[in-house]
Every structure is written in structure tokens, then in C-alpha cells.
Amino acid sequence: MANINLLNDEKQKSSNEDNAQRQDAIKELFNQQDFSMTEPPAFLPTAAKDEWHRLLPVLKTDFPMSETDYGNFVAYCLAFARIKQSEHEIKKYGTFQNNKDGSKRENPAVRTQSRAMHDLKAASTALGMTMLERQKMALNKAKAEPENDPFSELMNDE
């Protein structure tokens, strides 16, 4: 029996047993304990709460969200809020700031924003929200659907 990889994008034919295992695994993704939290945690800043409310309905509709995704979703919302707050600081004070001696230095918000963008990318990848992850899921969904074989009816008449 082969290892079933739901995100495997290699072009290969699968046996009926592998296809059945793949379908069972996909169904199992949706049988996890549902992501029951509809309200964001109180400690999130306003921008993170707004992102939570904007994105949660979409994710719950399109992806098999479960309680195990809670940490990644909180991380995504926090990173989003930090990016937004950092951008506000950069617009207000500029990308570079003057030191007391007249030399320029990078606004600390630039580094904070860069780290938040990295964190957001990691969380969005873990949640399947990037273009690449969605392509992989769409490819696997297409692979899981039976091919339209015009000769299958002839072969079944035996």
C-alpha cells in the first residue's frame, strides 16, 4: 500500500485502492473537530479582529478548518495587524529617520513590518491560503475526480 499524499502534484496513475484511500483521507480532513470559535480572542488588536471577521467565513467555506488551525489563524491575524500598524508608522514618520547627529537610520517599523510579512506568509501557507497551496488543492481535487473515458461503458458491458 502506497503512502497517500493529498498534496502530491506528481503526474502518475493511481490504483483504485489508492484513489479510495485518497478520498477517505480527504473526507477525514473535514471530519476533524470544527473550528467553533466565531469571535476572535479578546487580546487581538482591532485590525486583527477585523481580519478575523473578514476571513473566517471564507476559510470555513472553502477549507477544512478545525480547532488545530486556531494557532495559525491567530498568528495570521496578528501578522496582518502588525503589517497594517507598521505601514501607518512608516507613512507617518518615513522609511528613514534622522538621528540626533544628523545621520539617517531605518525606521524600526520597516523591520517590524518585514518580520510580520514573513510571519503572515508562513501562517497563510500553513492554512492553505497562498496561490500555490490553492493550486495544489485544486489539482488534487481534479485528480480525484474520475476521468471521462468514452470507452468505460463498453468495458462495463461484459
DSSP file (Angstrom, degrees, kcal/mol; ACC not computed):
  #  RESIDUE AA STRUCTURE BP1 BP2  ACC     N-H-->O    O-->H-N    N-H-->O    O-->H-N    TCO  KAPPA ALPHA  PHI   PSI    X-CA   Y-CA   Z-CA
    1    1 A M              0   0    0      0, 0.0     2,-0.1     0, 0.0     3,-0.0   0.000 360.0 360.0 360.0 131.5    0.0    0.0    0.0
    2    2 A A        -     0   0    0      1,-0.1     2,-0.4     0, 0.0     0, 0.0  -0.436 360.0 -99.8 -83.6 155.8    1.4    3.4   -1.0
    3    3 A N        -     0   0    0     -2,-0.1     2,-0.7     1,-0.0    -1,-0.1  -0.621  37.7-134.7 -71.7 131.9    1.6    6.5    1.1
    4    4 A I        -     0   0    0     -2,-0.4     2,-0.6    17,-0.1    -1,-0.0  -0.817  21.2-171.7 -94.9 116.6   -1.3    8.7    0.2
    5    5 A N    >   -     0   0    0     -2,-0.7     3,-1.4     1,-0.1    17,-0.0  -0.934  11.0-163.4-110.3 113.2   -0.2   12.4   -0.2
    6    6 A L  T 3  S+     0   0    0     -2,-0.6    -1,-0.1     1,-0.3   134,-0.1   0.759  92.2  44.3 -68.6 -23.8   -3.1   14.7   -0.6
    7    7 A L  T 3  S+     0   0    0    133,-0.1     2,-0.4   132,-0.1    -1,-0.3   0.154  79.4 132.2-106.2  18.7   -0.9   17.5   -1.9
    8    8 A N    <   -     0   0    0     -3,-1.4    -3,-0.0     1,-0.1    -4,-0.0  -0.581  31.6-176.9 -73.0 122.2    1.1   15.3   -4.3
    9    9 A D        +     0   0    0     -2,-0.4     2,-0.2     2,-0.1    -1,-0.1   0.194  38.1 124.2-108.4  18.2    1.3   17.1   -7.6
   10   10 A E        -     0   0    0      1,-0.1     2,-0.9     2,-0.0    -2,-0.0  -0.533  67.0-118.7 -74.3 142.7    3.3   14.4   -9.5
   11   11 A K        +     0   0    0     -2,-0.2     2,-0.3     2,-0.0    -1,-0.1  -0.735  60.4 129.8 -85.1 110.8    1.6   13.1  -12.6
   12   12 A Q        -     0   0    0     -2,-0.9     2,-0.3     2,-0.0    -2,-0.0  -0.988  58.1-107.4-156.6 153.8    1.0    9.4  -12.1
   13   13 A K        -     0   0    0     -2,-0.3     2,-0.3     1,-0.0    -2,-0.0  -0.643  34.6-150.9 -83.0 142.1   -1.8    6.9  -12.4
   14   14 A S        -     0   0    0     -2,-0.3     2,-0.1     1,-0.0    -1,-0.0  -0.856  13.7-116.9-113.9 149.8   -3.2    5.7   -9.1
   15   15 A S     >  -     0   0    0     -2,-0.3     4,-2.6     1,-0.1     5,-0.2  -0.330  32.1-107.3 -74.8 165.2   -4.8    2.4   -8.4
   16   16 A N  H  > S+     0   0    0      1,-0.2     4,-2.4     2,-0.2     5,-0.2   0.880 122.7  53.5 -60.1 -37.5   -8.4    2.1   -7.3
   17   17 A E  H  > S+     0   0    0      2,-0.2     4,-2.5     1,-0.2    -1,-0.2   0.926 109.3  47.5 -63.9 -44.5   -7.2    1.3   -3.8
   18   18 A D  H  > S+     0   0    0      1,-0.2     4,-2.6     2,-0.2    -2,-0.2   0.911 112.0  50.3 -62.7 -41.9   -5.0    4.4   -3.7
   19   19 A N  H  X S+     0   0    0     -4,-2.6     4,-2.4     2,-0.2    -1,-0.2   0.901 110.7  49.2 -62.8 -40.1   -7.9    6.6   -5.1
   20   20 A A  H  X S+     0   0    0     -4,-2.4     4,-2.4     2,-0.2    -2,-0.2   0.912 112.1  48.0 -65.2 -42.4  -10.2    5.2   -2.4
   21   21 A Q  H  X S+     0   0    0     -4,-2.5     4,-2.5     2,-0.2    -2,-0.2   0.896 110.7  52.2 -64.0 -39.4   -7.7    5.9    0.3
   22   22 A R  H  X S+     0   0    0     -4,-2.6     4,-2.4     2,-0.2    -2,-0.2   0.928 110.1  47.6 -62.0 -45.8   -7.2    9.4   -1.0
   23   23 A Q  H  X S+     0   0    0     -4,-2.4     4,-2.4     1,-0.2    -2,-0.2   0.896 111.7  50.7 -63.3 -40.5  -10.9   10.0   -0.9
   24   24 A D  H  X S+     0   0    0     -4,-2.4     4,-2.3     2,-0.2    -1,-0.2   0.903 110.6  49.6 -62.8 -40.6  -11.1    8.7    2.6
   25   25 A A  H  X S+     0   0    0     -4,-2.5     4,-1.5     2,-0.2    -2,-0.2   0.898 110.4  49.7 -66.2 -40.4   -8.3   10.9    3.7
   26   26 A I  H  X S+     0   0    0     -4,-2.4     4,-0.9     1,-0.2     3,-0.2   0.919 111.5  48.8 -64.3 -42.9   -9.9   14.0    2.1
   27   27 A K  H >< S+     0   0    0     -4,-2.4     3,-0.7     1,-0.2     4,-0.4   0.898 107.1  56.6 -61.8 -39.3  -13.2   13.2    3.9
   28   28 A E  H >< S+     0   0    0     -4,-2.3     3,-1.2     1,-0.3     4,-0.3   0.834  96.6  63.8 -63.5 -32.2  -11.3   12.8    7.1
   29   29 A L  H >< S+     0   0    0     -4,-1.5     3,-0.7     1,-0.3    -1,-0.3   0.880 106.6  44.1 -57.0 -36.7   -9.9   16.3    6.7
   30   30 A F  T << S+     0   0    0     -4,-0.9    -1,-0.3    -3,-0.7    -2,-0.2   0.493 102.6  67.9 -87.8  -3.2  -13.5   17.5    7.1
   31   31 A N  T <  S+     0   0    0     -3,-1.2    -1,-0.2    -4,-0.4    -2,-0.2   0.342  75.4 111.0 -96.6   5.9  -14.3   15.2   10.0
   32   32 A Q  S <  S-     0   0    0     -3,-0.7     2,-0.3    -4,-0.3     3,-0.1  -0.284  91.5 -72.6 -71.3 164.5  -12.0   17.0   12.4
   33   33 A Q        -     0   0    0      1,-0.1    34,-1.9    33,-0.0    35,-0.3  -0.454  64.6-111.8 -61.0 121.7  -13.4   18.9   15.3
   34   34 A D  B     -A   66   0A   0     -2,-0.3     2,-1.3    32,-0.2    32,-0.2  -0.146  26.2-102.3 -59.6 147.5  -14.9   22.0   13.6
   35   35 A F        +     0   0    0     30,-1.0    -1,-0.2     1,-0.2    30,-0.1  -0.596  47.9 178.4 -70.4  97.8  -13.3   25.4   14.2
   36   36 A S        +     0   0    0     -2,-1.3     2,-0.5    -3,-0.1    -1,-0.2   0.665  42.0 102.1 -86.1 -17.9  -16.0   26.5   16.6
   37   37 A M        +     0   0    0      1,-0.2    -2,-0.0    -3,-0.1     0, 0.0  -0.536  34.1 167.2 -72.8 120.8  -14.7   30.0   17.5
   38   38 A T        +     0   0    0     -2,-0.5    -1,-0.2     2,-0.1    18,-0.1   0.652  63.7  62.1-102.5 -21.8  -16.7   32.6   15.7
   39   39 A E  S    S-     0   0    0      1,-0.0     3,-0.1    14,-0.0    -1,-0.1  -0.859  88.3-117.2-105.2 139.8  -15.4   35.6   17.8
   40   40 A P        -     0   0    0      0, 0.0    -2,-0.1     0, 0.0     9,-0.1  -0.308  42.2 -85.8 -70.1 157.0  -11.7   36.5   17.9
   41   41 A P    >   -     0   0    0      0, 0.0     3,-1.4     0, 0.0     8,-0.0  -0.299  36.4-120.6 -60.5 148.4   -9.8   36.3   21.1
   42   42 A A  T 3  S+     0   0    0      1,-0.3     7,-0.1    -3,-0.1     0, 0.0   0.773 107.1  65.0 -63.5 -27.9  -10.0   39.5   23.2
   43   43 A F  T 3  S+     0   0    0      2,-0.0    -1,-0.3     0, 0.0     0, 0.0   0.619  78.4 103.8 -75.6 -10.5   -6.3   40.1   23.2
   44   44 A L  S <  S-     0   0    0     -3,-1.4    34,-0.0     1,-0.1    30,-0.0  -0.455  77.0-115.7 -71.3 141.4   -6.2   40.7   19.4
   45   45 A P     >  -     0   0    0      0, 0.0     4,-2.2     0, 0.0     3,-0.4  -0.274  34.3 -98.8 -68.4 166.0   -5.9   44.3   18.3
   46   46 A T  H  > S+     0   0    0      1,-0.2     4,-2.6     2,-0.2     5,-0.2   0.883 122.5  52.3 -56.2 -44.9   -8.8   45.8   16.4
   47   47 A A  H  > S+     0   0    0      1,-0.2     4,-1.9     2,-0.2    -1,-0.2   0.874 110.4  49.2 -62.3 -36.3   -7.2   45.3   12.9
   48   48 A A  H  > S+     0   0    0     -3,-0.4     4,-2.3     2,-0.2    -1,-0.2   0.887 110.6  50.2 -69.6 -38.6   -6.6   41.7   13.7
   49   49 A K  H  X S+     0   0    0     -4,-2.2     4,-2.4     2,-0.2    -2,-0.2   0.900 109.3  51.6 -64.9 -40.2  -10.2   41.3   14.9
   50   50 A D  H  X S+     0   0    0     -4,-2.6     4,-2.0     1,-0.2    -2,-0.2   0.913 110.8  47.8 -61.9 -42.3  -11.4   42.9   11.7
   51   51 A E  H  X S+     0   0    0     -4,-1.9     4,-2.7     2,-0.2     5,-0.3   0.891 108.9  55.0 -66.1 -39.0   -9.3   40.5    9.6
   52   52 A W  H  X S+     0   0    0     -4,-2.3     4,-2.6     1,-0.2    -2,-0.2   0.949 111.0  44.2 -55.5 -51.7  -10.7   37.6   11.6
   53   53 A H  H  < S+     0   0    0     -4,-2.4    -1,-0.2     1,-0.2    -2,-0.2   0.845 115.8  48.3 -66.1 -34.0  -14.2   38.6   10.9
   54   54 A R  H  < S+     0   0    0     -4,-2.0     4,-0.4    -5,-0.2    -1,-0.2   0.908 121.7  31.5 -70.6 -42.4  -13.5   39.2    7.2
   55   55 A L  H  X S+     0   0    0     -4,-2.7     4,-2.6    -5,-0.1     3,-0.4   0.801  99.9  74.3 -93.7 -31.7  -11.6   35.9    6.6
   56   56 A L  H  X S+     0   0    0     -4,-2.6     4,-2.7    -5,-0.3     5,-0.2   0.890  96.2  50.5 -56.1 -45.9  -13.1   33.3    8.8
   57   57 A P  H  > S+     0   0    0      0, 0.0     4,-1.2     0, 0.0    -1,-0.2   0.895 113.1  47.6 -60.6 -36.8  -16.4   32.8    6.8
   58   58 A V  H  > S+     0   0    0     -4,-0.4     4,-2.4    -3,-0.4     5,-0.2   0.938 113.6  46.7 -67.1 -47.2  -14.3   32.4    3.6
   59   59 A L  H  X S+     0   0    0     -4,-2.6     4,-2.7     1,-0.2     6,-0.3   0.908 110.7  51.4 -63.7 -42.4  -11.9   29.9    5.2
   60   60 A K  H  < S+     0   0    0     -4,-2.7    -1,-0.2    -5,-0.2    -2,-0.2   0.804 114.3  45.2 -67.1 -27.0  -14.7   27.8    6.8
   61   61 A T  H  < S+     0   0    0     -4,-1.2    -2,-0.2    -5,-0.2    -1,-0.2   0.897 124.1  30.5 -78.7 -42.9  -16.5   27.6    3.5
   62   62 A D  H  < S+     0   0    0     -4,-2.4    -2,-0.2    -5,-0.1    -3,-0.2   0.672 119.2  43.4 -95.0 -19.1  -13.5   26.8    1.3
   63   63 A F  S  < S-     0   0    0     -4,-2.7     2,-2.0    -5,-0.2    65,-0.0  -0.901  83.4-108.9-130.7 154.4  -11.2   24.8    3.6
   64   64 A P        -     0   0    0      0, 0.0     2,-0.2     0, 0.0    -4,-0.1  -0.496  47.9-174.3 -80.1  72.9  -11.5   22.1    6.2
   65   65 A M        +     0   0    0     -2,-2.0   -30,-1.0    -6,-0.3     2,-0.3  -0.468   6.8 172.3 -70.9 136.3  -10.8   24.4    9.2
   66   66 A S  B >   -A   34   0A   0    -32,-0.2     3,-2.0    -2,-0.2   -32,-0.2  -0.837  50.3 -91.0-135.6 175.7  -10.5   22.6   12.5
   67   67 A E  G >  S+     0   0    0    -34,-1.9     3,-1.5     1,-0.3     4,-0.3   0.780 120.5  66.7 -59.2 -27.1   -9.6   23.5   16.1
   68   68 A T  G 3  S+     0   0    0    -35,-0.3     4,-0.3     1,-0.3    -1,-0.3   0.668  93.8  59.6 -70.3 -14.2   -6.0   22.6   15.3
   69   69 A D  G <> S+     0   0    0     -3,-2.0     4,-2.4     1,-0.2    -1,-0.3   0.469  77.1  97.5 -88.7  -2.9   -5.8   25.5   12.9
   70   70 A Y  H <> S+     0   0    0     -3,-1.5     4,-2.6     1,-0.2     5,-0.2   0.914  81.5  48.0 -54.1 -51.3   -6.5   28.0   15.7
   71   71 A G  H  > S+     0   0    0     -4,-0.3     4,-2.5    -3,-0.3    -1,-0.2   0.899 112.8  47.8 -60.6 -43.2   -2.9   29.0   16.4
   72   72 A N  H  > S+     0   0    0     -4,-0.3     4,-2.3     2,-0.2    -1,-0.2   0.877 112.0  50.0 -66.2 -36.8   -2.1   29.5   12.7
   73   73 A F  H  X S+     0   0    0     -4,-2.4     4,-2.4     2,-0.2    -2,-0.2   0.908 111.5  47.7 -69.8 -40.5   -5.2   31.6   12.2
   74   74 A V  H  X S+     0   0    0     -4,-2.6     4,-2.7    -5,-0.2     5,-0.2   0.927 112.2  50.8 -62.2 -44.5   -4.4   33.8   15.3
   75   75 A A  H  X S+     0   0    0     -4,-2.5     4,-2.5    -5,-0.2    -2,-0.2   0.902 109.8  50.5 -60.2 -41.7   -0.8   34.2   14.0
   76   76 A Y  H  X S+     0   0    0     -4,-2.3     4,-2.5     2,-0.2    -1,-0.2   0.946 112.0  46.3 -60.9 -48.9   -2.1   35.2   10.6
   77   77 A C  H  X S+     0   0    0     -4,-2.4     4,-2.1     1,-0.2    -2,-0.2   0.893 113.3  49.0 -64.0 -40.5   -4.5   37.8   12.0
   78   78 A L  H  X S+     0   0    0     -4,-2.7     4,-2.4     2,-0.2    -1,-0.2   0.924 111.6  49.1 -64.0 -44.2   -1.8   39.2   14.3
   79   79 A A  H  X S+     0   0    0     -4,-2.5     4,-2.4    -5,-0.2    -2,-0.2   0.909 109.6  52.4 -61.9 -41.7    0.7   39.5   11.5
   80   80 A F  H  X S+     0   0    0     -4,-2.5     4,-2.1     1,-0.2    -1,-0.2   0.924 110.3  47.9 -59.1 -45.0   -1.8   41.2    9.3
   81   81 A A  H  X S+     0   0    0     -4,-2.1     4,-2.7     1,-0.2    -1,-0.2   0.883 110.8  51.3 -64.8 -38.8   -2.5   43.8   12.1
   82   82 A R  H  X S+     0   0    0     -4,-2.4     4,-2.7     2,-0.2     5,-0.2   0.887 108.7  51.1 -67.1 -38.2    1.3   44.4   12.6
   83   83 A I  H  X S+     0   0    0     -4,-2.4     4,-2.3     2,-0.2    -2,-0.2   0.939 112.8  46.2 -61.7 -46.0    1.8   44.9    8.9
   84   84 A K  H  X S+     0   0    0     -4,-2.1     4,-1.8     2,-0.2    -2,-0.2   0.921 114.7  46.2 -63.4 -45.7   -1.0   47.5    8.9
   85   85 A Q  H  X S+     0   0    0     -4,-2.7     4,-2.1     1,-0.2    -1,-0.2   0.906 112.5  50.8 -65.2 -41.6    0.2   49.2   12.0
   86   86 A S  H  X S+     0   0    0     -4,-2.7     4,-2.6     1,-0.2    -1,-0.2   0.901 108.0  52.5 -63.1 -40.9    3.8   49.3   10.7
   87   87 A E  H  X S+     0   0    0     -4,-2.3     4,-2.5     1,-0.2    -1,-0.2   0.889 107.5  52.2 -63.0 -38.5    2.7   50.8    7.4
   88   88 A H  H  X S+     0   0    0     -4,-1.8     4,-2.1     2,-0.2    -1,-0.2   0.925 111.2  47.2 -61.3 -44.6    0.9   53.6    9.3
   89   89 A E  H  X S+     0   0    0     -4,-2.1     4,-2.8     2,-0.2     5,-0.4   0.891 111.6  50.5 -64.6 -40.1    4.1   54.3   11.3
   90   90 A I  H  X S+     0   0    0     -4,-2.6     4,-2.5     1,-0.2    -2,-0.2   0.913 111.7  47.4 -66.0 -42.4    6.2   54.3    8.1
   91   91 A K  H  < S+     0   0    0     -4,-2.5    -1,-0.2    -5,-0.2    -2,-0.2   0.885 116.4  45.3 -64.3 -37.5    3.8   56.7    6.4
   92   92 A K  H  < S+     0   0    0     -4,-2.1    -2,-0.2    -5,-0.2    -1,-0.2   0.913 130.9  18.7 -73.2 -43.9    3.7   59.0    9.4
   93   93 A Y  H  < S-     0   0    0     -4,-2.8    -3,-0.2     1,-0.2    -2,-0.2   0.512 107.4-117.6-110.4  -7.6    7.5   59.0   10.2
   94   94 A G     <  -     0   0    0     -4,-2.5    -1,-0.2    -5,-0.4    -3,-0.1  -0.036  30.3 -79.5  91.3 163.2    9.0   57.9    6.9
   95   95 A T  S    S+     0   0    0     11,-0.1    12,-3.2    -4,-0.1     2,-0.3   0.849 118.3  37.1 -69.1 -34.9   11.1   54.9    5.9
   96   96 A F  E    S-B  106   0B   0     10,-0.3     2,-0.3    -6,-0.1    10,-0.2  -0.906  71.9-160.1-119.8 149.1   14.2   56.7    7.3
   97   97 A Q  E     -B  105   0B   0      8,-3.2     8,-2.7    -2,-0.3     2,-0.4  -0.911  21.9-114.3-125.0 153.3   14.6   58.8   10.4
   98   98 A N  E     -B  104   0B   0     -2,-0.3     6,-0.2     6,-0.2     5,-0.1  -0.725  24.8-141.7 -89.2 133.1   17.2   61.3   11.4
   99   99 A N    >   -     0   0    0      4,-3.9     3,-1.6    -2,-0.4    -1,-0.0  -0.324  34.2 -98.1 -78.5 172.1   19.4   60.6   14.4
  100  100 A K  T 3  S+     0   0    0      1,-0.3    -1,-0.1     2,-0.1    -2,-0.0   0.820 125.6  54.9 -62.0 -31.2   20.4   63.4   16.7
  101  101 A D  T 3  S-     0   0    0      2,-0.1    -1,-0.3     1,-0.0     3,-0.1   0.419 122.6-105.4 -84.6   3.3   23.8   63.7   15.0
  102  102 A G  S <  S+     0   0    0     -3,-1.6    -2,-0.1     1,-0.3     2,-0.1   0.275  79.8 127.6  94.8 -11.6   22.0   64.2   11.6
  103  103 A S        -     0   0    0     -5,-0.1    -4,-3.9     1,-0.1    -1,-0.3  -0.395  57.7-118.5 -76.0 158.6   22.7   60.7   10.2
  104  104 A K  E     -B   98   0B   0     -6,-0.2     2,-0.3    -3,-0.1    -6,-0.2  -0.725  29.4-179.1 -99.9 147.7   19.8   58.7    8.8
  105  105 A R  E     -B   97   0B   0     -8,-2.7    -8,-3.2    -2,-0.3     2,-0.2  -0.961  36.2 -92.0-138.3 158.3   18.7   55.3   10.1
  106  106 A E  E     -B   96   0B   0     -2,-0.3   -10,-0.3   -10,-0.2   -11,-0.1  -0.452  44.7-107.9 -69.7 138.8   15.9   53.0    9.1
  107  107 A N    >>  -     0   0    0    -12,-3.2     3,-2.1    -2,-0.2     4,-0.7  -0.509  24.3-131.8 -62.4 128.2   12.6   53.4   10.8
  108  108 A P  H 3> S+     0   0    0      0, 0.0     4,-2.1     0, 0.0     3,-0.2   0.760 104.1  69.8 -57.0 -23.7   12.2   50.4   13.2
  109  109 A A  H 3> S+     0   0    0      1,-0.2     4,-2.6     2,-0.2     5,-0.2   0.780  89.7  62.2 -65.4 -25.4    8.7   49.9   11.8
  110  110 A V  H <> S+     0   0    0     -3,-2.1     4,-2.2     2,-0.2    -1,-0.2   0.935 106.9  42.8 -65.1 -45.3   10.3   48.8    8.5
  111  111 A R  H  X S+     0   0    0     -4,-0.7     4,-2.5     2,-0.2     5,-0.2   0.903 114.0  51.4 -67.1 -41.4   11.9   45.8   10.2
  112  112 A T  H  X S+     0   0    0     -4,-2.1     4,-2.3     1,-0.2    -2,-0.2   0.918 111.1  48.5 -60.5 -43.4    8.8   45.0   12.2
  113  113 A Q  H  X S+     0   0    0     -4,-2.6     4,-2.4     2,-0.2    -2,-0.2   0.901 109.7  52.0 -64.3 -41.0    6.7   45.1    9.0
  114  114 A S  H  X S+     0   0    0     -4,-2.2     4,-1.9     2,-0.2    -2,-0.2   0.921 111.4  46.5 -62.7 -44.1    9.2   42.8    7.2
  115  115 A R  H  X S+     0   0    0     -4,-2.5     4,-2.5     1,-0.2    -1,-0.2   0.896 111.6  51.9 -64.3 -39.5    9.1   40.3   10.1
  116  116 A A  H  X S+     0   0    0     -4,-2.3     4,-2.7     2,-0.2    -2,-0.2   0.879 107.5  52.5 -65.3 -37.1    5.3   40.5   10.1
  117  117 A M  H  X S+     0   0    0     -4,-2.4     4,-2.2     2,-0.2    -1,-0.2   0.894 109.8  49.0 -64.6 -38.9    5.2   39.8    6.4
  118  118 A H  H  X S+     0   0    0     -4,-1.9     4,-2.2     2,-0.2    -2,-0.2   0.929 112.8  47.2 -64.2 -45.2    7.3   36.7    6.9
  119  119 A D  H  X S+     0   0    0     -4,-2.5     4,-2.5     1,-0.2    -2,-0.2   0.891 111.2  51.7 -62.9 -40.4    5.0   35.5    9.7
  120  120 A L  H  X S+     0   0    0     -4,-2.7     4,-2.8     1,-0.2     5,-0.2   0.907 109.4  49.8 -63.9 -41.9    1.9   36.2    7.6
  121  121 A K  H  X S+     0   0    0     -4,-2.2     4,-2.2     2,-0.2    -1,-0.2   0.919 111.5  48.6 -63.8 -42.8    3.3   34.2    4.7
  122  122 A A  H  X S+     0   0    0     -4,-2.2     4,-2.2     2,-0.2    -2,-0.2   0.927 114.8  44.6 -63.3 -44.6    4.2   31.3    7.0
  123  123 A A  H  X S+     0   0    0     -4,-2.5     4,-1.7     1,-0.2    -2,-0.2   0.900 113.1  50.3 -67.7 -40.1    0.7   31.3    8.6
  124  124 A S  H  <>S+     0   0    0     -4,-2.8     5,-3.4    -5,-0.2     6,-0.6   0.866 110.9  49.7 -68.4 -33.9   -1.1   31.6    5.3
  125  125 A T  H ><5S+     0   0    0     -4,-2.2     3,-1.2    -5,-0.2    -1,-0.2   0.926 109.8  51.1 -66.2 -44.2    0.9   28.7    3.8
  126  126 A A  H 3<5S+     0   0    0     -4,-2.2    -2,-0.2     1,-0.3    -1,-0.2   0.826 112.4  47.0 -62.6 -30.8    0.1   26.6    6.8
  127  127 A L  T 3<5S-     0   0    0     -4,-1.7    -1,-0.3    -5,-0.1    -2,-0.2   0.479 116.0-114.1 -89.3  -3.0   -3.6   27.4    6.4
  128  128 A G  T < 5S+     0   0    0     -3,-1.2    -3,-0.2    -4,-0.4    -2,-0.1   0.785  77.5 128.3  78.4  27.1   -3.6   26.7    2.6
  129  129 A M      < +     0   0    0     -5,-3.4    -4,-0.2    -6,-0.2    -5,-0.1   0.538  38.7  96.5 -96.8  -7.3   -4.2   30.3    1.7
  130  130 A T  S  > S-     0   0    0     -6,-0.6     4,-2.5     1,-0.1     5,-0.2  -0.403  84.3-113.3 -81.4 161.8   -1.4   31.0   -0.8
  131  131 A M  H  > S+     0   0    0      1,-0.2     4,-2.4     2,-0.2     5,-0.2   0.909 117.9  51.0 -58.1 -43.3   -1.9   30.8   -4.5
  132  132 A L  H  > S+     0   0    0      2,-0.2     4,-2.4     1,-0.2    -1,-0.2   0.920 110.5  47.7 -62.9 -44.6    0.5   27.8   -4.7
  133  133 A E  H  > S+     0   0    0      1,-0.2     4,-2.3     2,-0.2    -1,-0.2   0.897 112.5  49.3 -64.8 -39.5   -1.4   25.9   -1.9
  134  134 A R  H  X S+     0   0    0     -4,-2.5     4,-2.5     2,-0.2    -1,-0.2   0.880 110.0  51.9 -66.8 -36.3   -4.8   26.6   -3.5
  135  135 A Q  H  X S+     0   0    0     -4,-2.4     4,-2.7    -5,-0.2    -2,-0.2   0.918 109.2  50.0 -64.0 -42.5   -3.4   25.4   -6.9
  136  136 A K  H  X S+     0   0    0     -4,-2.4     4,-2.5     1,-0.2    -2,-0.2   0.920 112.1  47.4 -61.4 -43.4   -2.2   22.2   -5.2
  137  137 A M  H  X S+     0   0    0     -4,-2.3     4,-2.2     2,-0.2    -2,-0.2   0.905 113.0  48.2 -65.6 -40.4   -5.6   21.6   -3.6
  138  138 A A  H  X S+     0   0    0     -4,-2.5     4,-2.4     2,-0.2    -2,-0.2   0.899 111.5  50.8 -66.3 -39.5   -7.4   22.3   -7.0
  139  139 A L  H  X S+     0   0    0     -4,-2.7     4,-2.5     1,-0.2    -2,-0.2   0.923 111.3  47.6 -63.3 -44.3   -5.0   19.9   -8.7
  140  140 A N  H  X S+     0   0    0     -4,-2.5     4,-1.9     2,-0.2    -1,-0.2   0.865 110.5  51.9 -66.2 -35.2   -5.7   17.2   -6.2
  141  141 A K  H  X S+     0   0    0     -4,-2.2     4,-1.1     2,-0.2    -1,-0.2   0.923 111.5  47.1 -65.5 -42.5   -9.4   17.8   -6.5
  142  142 A A  H  < S+     0   0    0     -4,-2.4     3,-0.3     1,-0.2    -2,-0.2   0.887 111.7  50.9 -65.8 -38.2   -9.2   17.4  -10.2
  143  143 A K  H  < S+     0   0    0     -4,-2.5    -1,-0.2     1,-0.2    -2,-0.2   0.848 106.6  55.4 -66.4 -33.1   -7.0   14.3   -9.9
  144  144 A A  H  < S+     0   0    0     -4,-1.9    -1,-0.2    -5,-0.2    -2,-0.2   0.752  90.0  88.3 -74.0 -23.2   -9.5   12.8   -7.5
  145  145 A E  S  < S-     0   0    0     -4,-1.1     2,-0.0    -3,-0.3     0, 0.0  -0.562  91.4-106.2 -75.4 138.6  -12.4   13.2  -10.0
  146  146 A P        -     0   0    0      0, 0.0    -1,-0.1     0, 0.0     2,-0.1  -0.337  35.8-109.5 -66.0 144.5  -12.8   10.2  -12.3
  147  147 A E        -     0   0    0     -4,-0.1     2,-1.3     1,-0.1    -4,-0.0  -0.402  26.1-115.0 -70.9 149.6  -11.6   10.7  -15.9
  148  148 A N        -     0   0    0     -2,-0.1    -1,-0.1     3,-0.0     3,-0.0  -0.738  41.6-179.2 -86.9  95.4  -14.3   10.9  -18.6
  149  149 A D    >   -     0   0    0     -2,-1.3     3,-1.5     1,-0.1     4,-0.4  -0.872  21.1-158.7-102.1 114.3  -13.4    7.8  -20.5
  150  150 A P  T 3  S+     0   0    0      0, 0.0     4,-0.3     0, 0.0     3,-0.3   0.722  92.9  53.3 -65.7 -19.0  -15.6    7.2  -23.6
  151  151 A F  T 3> S+     0   0    0      1,-0.2     4,-2.0     2,-0.1     5,-0.2   0.505  82.1  89.3 -93.1  -4.2  -14.7    3.5  -23.6
  152  152 A S  H <> S+     0   0    0     -3,-1.5     4,-1.6     1,-0.2    -1,-0.2   0.870  85.6  53.2 -63.0 -36.0  -15.6    2.8  -20.0
  153  153 A E  H  > S+     0   0    0     -4,-0.4     4,-0.6    -3,-0.3    -1,-0.2   0.893 108.4  50.1 -65.6 -38.4  -19.2    2.0  -20.9
  154  154 A L  H >4 S+     0   0    0     -4,-0.3     3,-0.6     1,-0.2    -1,-0.2   0.888 110.7  49.4 -65.3 -38.1  -18.1   -0.5  -23.5
  155  155 A M  H >< S+     0   0    0     -4,-2.0     3,-0.8     1,-0.2    -1,-0.2   0.789 107.1  55.4 -73.1 -27.3  -15.8   -2.2  -20.9
  156  156 A N  H 3< S+     0   0    0     -4,-1.6    -1,-0.2     1,-0.2    -2,-0.2   0.597  90.0  76.2 -81.3 -11.0  -18.5   -2.4  -18.3
  157  157 A D  T <<        0   0    0     -3,-0.6    -1,-0.2    -4,-0.6    -2,-0.1   0.506 360.0 360.0 -78.3  -3.1  -20.9   -4.3  -20.6
  158  158 A E    <         0   0    0     -3,-0.8    -1,-0.2    -4,-0.1    -2,-0.1   0.498 360.0 360.0 -62.7 360.0  -19.0   -7.6  -20.2
